[in-house]
Amino acid sequence: MNQNSEMIEPSGWRRRLMGRVRMMYNDRVVTSLATLGVSTVLCIVMVAVRVMYTGTSGYSFLVWNLFLAWIPFLIALALYIRRRRSTWSFIVAGSLWLLFFPNAPYIVTDLIHVRWTTTAPIWYDVTMIAACAWTGLLLGLTSLRMMQSLVRQQWGKIVSWTFAFIVMILGSFGVYLGRFQRWNSWDLLSNPSGLVGDILQGVLHPMAHPRPLAMTMLFTLFLIVAYLTISGLAIMRHAGTERES
């Protein structure tokens, strides 16, 4: 009897695997992956069409920027679907996520590249970059929602919202470092002294460097409004689902 029960009941590792599969394939995760995947494919197709139409590789950097924007999303997703995690593993993976997080909203600043040209209609370029910017922004904010959910489970609602606001401030400063100082996430490993030096100049002497302060404040406000909007829509959708059930 015991042997038959052992054969029928799944072992511990099988139960954990089944739990992760159920978590990964719940409606919210599948919807997010499908929506962001389709949006990314659309952006890549638009860039490819422009390259073929103009015969130049202009704006092909958008594909690379989208790839970088997916990294924080995938890190957050991996943490989100993993039910058992130690505090230290969460801190390490969370630090890696934070390092790459600015790459997602950074694409919004690629609108600076819009120019009147004779090779492609400006309306096409604006639509293409806006689509990439929207996709990158959604990747970043969706990953932030997943990370905030994990922080809320561990430390409560107040800490989770404090965490979210701090991340948006740091992310905005990271966007400034990438756009104007031309630093990349991996420069923290390849050239840490130079990167830390630029960061300290802006942090220790903000009044002497008004541009990073202004850029960080403005972009933080933009991210907060966008994040609260997406969070509000998610709450409304969840409430509607509960009423239907």
C-alpha positions as CSV (number, residue, x, y, z in Angstrom):
1,M,0.0,0.0,0.0
2,N,2.8,2.4,0.9
3,Q,4.7,1.5,-2.2
4,N,1.6,2.3,-4.4
5,S,1.1,5.6,-2.6
6,E,4.8,6.5,-3.3
7,M,4.3,5.7,-7.0
8,I,1.1,7.8,-7.3
9,E,2.1,10.8,-5.2
10,P,4.8,12.9,-6.9
11,S,8.1,13.3,-5.2
12,G,9.2,16.6,-3.7
13,W,11.1,17.9,-6.7
14,R,8.2,17.0,-9.0
15,R,5.8,19.0,-6.8
16,R,8.1,22.0,-7.0
17,L,8.4,21.6,-10.7
18,M,4.6,21.4,-11.1
19,G,4.2,24.4,-8.9
20,R,6.6,26.5,-11.0
21,V,4.9,25.4,-14.2
22,R,1.5,26.5,-12.8
23,M,3.0,29.8,-11.7
24,M,4.6,30.4,-15.1
25,Y,1.5,29.6,-17.0
26,N,-1.0,31.6,-15.0
27,D,-3.0,34.1,-16.9
28,R,-1.0,37.2,-15.9
29,V,2.4,35.8,-16.8
30,V,1.2,34.4,-20.1
31,T,-0.6,37.6,-21.0
32,S,2.5,39.7,-20.2
33,L,4.8,37.4,-22.1
34,A,2.5,37.3,-25.2
35,T,1.9,41.1,-25.3
36,L,5.5,42.0,-24.8
37,G,6.7,39.4,-27.2
38,V,4.4,40.5,-30.0
39,S,5.3,44.2,-29.3
40,T,9.0,43.3,-29.6
41,V,8.5,41.4,-32.8
42,L,6.6,44.3,-34.3
43,C,9.4,46.7,-33.4
44,I,12.1,44.4,-34.9
45,V,10.0,44.1,-38.1
46,M,9.6,47.9,-38.3
47,V,13.4,48.3,-38.0
48,A,14.0,45.6,-40.6
49,V,11.6,47.2,-43.0
50,R,13.4,50.6,-42.6
51,V,16.8,49.0,-43.2
52,M,15.6,47.3,-46.4
53,Y,13.8,50.4,-47.6
54,T,16.6,52.8,-47.0
55,G,19.5,50.5,-47.6
56,T,21.2,51.8,-44.4
57,S,21.5,50.3,-40.9
58,G,20.2,53.5,-39.2
59,Y,18.2,52.8,-36.1
60,S,19.3,49.2,-36.0
61,F,20.6,50.0,-32.5
62,L,17.0,49.8,-31.4
63,V,17.1,46.0,-31.7
64,W,20.1,45.9,-29.3
65,N,18.4,48.3,-26.9
66,L,15.3,46.1,-26.9
67,F,17.5,43.0,-26.1
68,L,19.0,44.9,-23.1
69,A,15.4,45.9,-22.0
70,W,14.4,42.2,-21.9
71,I,17.2,41.3,-19.4
72,P,15.7,42.9,-16.3
73,F,12.3,41.5,-17.3
74,L,13.6,38.0,-17.5
75,I,15.5,38.3,-14.3
76,A,12.4,39.5,-12.5
77,L,10.3,36.8,-14.1
78,A,12.8,34.1,-13.0
79,L,12.5,35.3,-9.4
80,Y,8.8,35.7,-9.6
81,I,8.1,32.1,-10.7
82,R,10.5,30.6,-8.3
83,R,8.6,30.0,-5.1
84,R,11.5,29.1,-2.8
85,R,14.3,31.6,-2.6
86,S,16.7,32.6,0.1
87,T,17.1,36.3,1.1
88,W,20.7,36.3,-0.2
89,S,19.8,34.9,-3.6
90,F,17.0,37.5,-3.9
91,I,19.4,40.3,-3.0
92,V,22.1,39.1,-5.5
93,A,19.6,38.6,-8.3
94,G,17.8,41.8,-7.4
95,S,21.1,43.7,-7.6
96,L,21.7,42.3,-11.0
97,W,18.1,43.3,-12.0
98,L,18.6,46.8,-10.7
99,L,21.9,47.1,-12.7
100,F,20.1,46.4,-16.0
101,F,16.8,48.0,-15.1
102,P,17.7,51.5,-16.6
103,N,18.1,49.9,-20.0
104,A,14.4,49.4,-20.3
105,P,13.1,53.0,-19.9
106,Y,16.3,54.3,-21.5
107,I,14.7,53.6,-25.0
108,V,12.3,56.5,-24.4
109,T,15.3,58.8,-24.8
110,D,16.0,57.4,-28.2
111,L,13.4,59.8,-29.5
112,I,16.2,62.3,-29.5
113,H,17.4,60.6,-32.7
114,V,14.4,61.6,-34.7
115,R,15.5,63.8,-37.7
116,W,14.1,64.9,-41.0
117,T,15.8,62.8,-43.7
118,T,15.3,62.1,-47.4
119,T,15.7,58.3,-46.9
120,A,12.6,57.6,-44.8
121,P,9.4,59.4,-43.8
122,I,9.7,61.1,-40.5
123,W,6.3,59.7,-39.4
124,Y,7.6,56.2,-39.9
125,D,10.7,56.9,-37.7
126,V,8.6,58.5,-35.0
127,T,6.2,55.6,-34.9
128,M,9.0,53.1,-34.9
129,I,11.0,54.7,-32.1
130,A,7.8,55.3,-30.1
131,A,6.8,51.6,-30.4
132,C,10.3,50.6,-29.2
133,A,10.2,53.1,-26.4
134,W,6.7,51.9,-25.3
135,T,7.9,48.3,-25.4
136,G,11.0,49.1,-23.4
137,L,9.0,51.1,-20.9
138,L,6.5,48.2,-20.4
139,L,9.3,45.7,-20.0
140,G,10.9,47.8,-17.3
141,L,7.7,48.7,-15.4
142,T,6.3,45.1,-15.6
143,S,9.6,43.8,-14.1
144,L,9.3,46.4,-11.4
145,R,5.8,45.3,-10.6
146,M,7.0,41.7,-10.2
147,M,9.9,42.8,-8.0
148,Q,7.6,45.0,-5.9
149,S,5.3,42.0,-5.5
150,L,8.1,39.9,-4.1
151,V,9.3,42.6,-1.8
152,R,5.7,43.1,-0.5
153,Q,5.4,39.3,0.2
154,Q,8.7,39.5,2.2
155,W,8.6,42.9,4.0
156,G,5.1,44.4,3.6
157,K,3.3,47.0,1.5
158,I,5.0,50.1,2.8
159,V,8.5,48.7,2.2
160,S,7.5,47.6,-1.3
161,W,6.3,51.0,-2.4
162,T,9.4,52.6,-0.9
163,F,11.4,50.1,-2.8
164,A,9.5,51.0,-6.1
165,F,10.1,54.7,-5.7
166,I,13.8,54.3,-4.9
167,V,14.2,52.0,-7.9
168,M,12.6,54.6,-10.2
169,I,14.9,57.4,-8.9
170,L,18.0,55.2,-9.3
171,G,16.7,54.0,-12.7
172,S,16.2,57.6,-13.9
173,F,19.7,58.5,-12.8
174,G,20.9,55.4,-14.7
175,V,19.1,56.7,-17.8
176,Y,21.0,60.0,-17.5
177,L,24.3,58.1,-17.1
178,G,23.6,56.1,-20.3
179,R,22.2,59.0,-22.4
180,F,24.5,61.8,-21.5
181,Q,27.6,60.2,-19.9
182,R,27.5,57.2,-22.3
183,W,27.9,54.6,-19.5
184,N,26.6,51.0,-19.9
185,S,25.5,48.5,-17.3
186,W,28.6,46.3,-17.8
187,D,30.9,49.3,-17.2
188,L,30.4,48.7,-13.5
189,L,32.7,45.6,-14.1
190,S,34.9,46.9,-16.9
191,N,35.6,50.5,-15.6
192,P,34.2,50.8,-12.1
193,S,36.4,53.7,-11.0
194,G,35.3,55.9,-13.9
195,L,31.6,55.1,-13.5
196,V,31.7,55.6,-9.7
197,G,33.6,58.8,-10.2
198,D,30.9,60.3,-12.4
199,I,28.2,59.0,-10.0
200,L,29.8,60.7,-7.0
201,Q,30.2,64.0,-8.9
202,G,26.5,64.1,-9.5
203,V,25.5,62.9,-6.0
204,L,27.9,64.8,-3.9
205,H,27.7,68.1,-5.8
206,P,24.2,68.2,-7.3
207,M,24.0,72.0,-7.5
208,A,27.2,72.1,-9.5
209,H,25.8,69.6,-12.0
210,P,22.2,70.8,-12.6
211,R,21.6,68.7,-15.7
212,P,21.8,65.2,-14.0
213,L,19.6,66.6,-11.2
214,A,17.0,68.0,-13.6
215,M,17.1,64.9,-15.8
216,T,16.7,62.6,-12.9
217,M,13.9,64.5,-11.3
218,L,11.9,64.9,-14.5
219,F,12.4,61.3,-15.6
220,T,11.5,60.0,-12.1
221,L,8.2,61.9,-12.3
222,F,7.6,60.4,-15.7
223,L,8.2,56.9,-14.5
224,I,6.1,57.4,-11.4
225,V,3.1,58.6,-13.4
226,A,3.5,55.7,-15.9
227,Y,3.9,53.2,-13.1
228,L,0.9,54.4,-11.1
229,T,-1.1,54.3,-14.3
230,I,-0.1,50.7,-15.1
231,S,-0.6,49.7,-11.5
232,G,-4.1,51.3,-11.4
233,L,-5.1,49.5,-14.6
234,A,-3.9,46.2,-13.2
235,I,-5.9,46.7,-10.1
236,M,-9.0,47.6,-12.1
237,R,-8.5,44.5,-14.2
238,H,-8.1,42.3,-11.1
239,A,-11.2,43.8,-9.5
240,G,-13.2,43.1,-12.7
241,T,-12.0,39.5,-12.8
242,E,-13.1,39.0,-9.2
243,R,-16.6,40.4,-10.0
244,E,-17.0,38.1,-13.0
245,S,-16.0,35.1,-11.0
